[in-house]
């Protein structure tokens, strides 16, 4: 399983970014995909999760209403649309796949920096 994340960058507070995670190597039907982030000096935290088959979603309280996770089954891609970005959203963002009861496959991370 390979996960390739992209789309990070530098944006001003209030701006938007869309992250993409292209998955390959197997079928992801029935499994969950998630986005995590890790800010400098802090632990990695979960941001959003989506069920690949049914599209059910979950969000951390800190991002509800500002961030949307979605997927394109045909492209094997999961997206993280981030709006109204805040400086505290600055972090390295990772996508991950839950294939066997845990987050076992990880992408390489993409840096998001929000300036005030």
N, C-alpha and C positions, 0 to 999 in steps of 0.2 A: 504494500500500500504506500502510495506517495501522495503527499499533500503539498501544494505549491501556493503559498500566499503572496498576494501583491496588492498594491493600491495605497500603501501608506505614503506619508509626505508631511509637509509643513503647511499648516493652515492657521488662519487667524481665528480667535475666539468667535463663535457664532457661525463659523463656516461649516462645510460639509465635506465628507470623504466617503468613498465606497471601496471597501476592501473585497477582494475576491479570493476564493480558495478553490483551486482546481484539484479534484481527486481522481486518482487513477490506480489501477492495479487489481480492482475487484468491483463487484457490485455492492452498493451501499444500501440497497433496499432493506428496510426494516431496522436500520441503525440510526444513531443520532450523530449529528455533527455540531460542533460547538466552536465558539470564539472565546478566547481567553486573552488577558492582557497582564503585563507585568511592568509596573513602573519602577524606576531606579530606586533601589533600596527597599523595595516592598515585595511581598509574596505575590505569586501569580494568582489571579482571581478570574473566576468565570464571568463572562459577560452575557452570553446568549447561547441558546441551544435550539436546534430544530430537528424534528424527526424527519428522516429522509423520505419516508413513504407517505406519511399523512400530513406533514407540514405543521404539526403542533409546535408551538414555540414557548420558550421561557426566557425571561430577562431578569438580570440583576436589578434591584431597586434603583441603583445609582444611574441606570441608563434608560429606564422605562420612559416611553414617550419621546425619546430622542434617537433611539437606535432601533433598526429593524433588521432581523435576520431573514433571509429567504434563500430558496435554492432553485436551480434550473436542472431538472433531472436529465434533460437531453444533453446538457453540456457538462454534467457531473461537477457542477460548480455551486458553491455556497457563497452568499454575499452578506456583507455587513454594511448597511447603509447608516452612516452616522451623521446626524444633523445637530445643529445648535451645539457644536463642540465647545468644550470648556478646557481651560489649561489642565485641569485635573484628569482629563482623558488622555493626556500624554503618557505613552507607554509603548512597549513592543507588543504587538497583537499577534496571536498565534491561532491558527485553526487546528482542530483536533477531531478525531473520529473515535466514537465509542463502538468498538466492534465485538467486544467480549466481556461486557460488564464493567468496563473501565476505559478511561481515555488512553488508548494504547498506541495511537498513531498521531504524530504531530508534524505540522509544517514548520518551516524555518523561521517564521516571524517576520513581521513588517513594522517598521517604526512609524508611529504617528506622533507628531509634535504639534501642539496647539499653543500658539503664542497669545499673550494677553494684550 
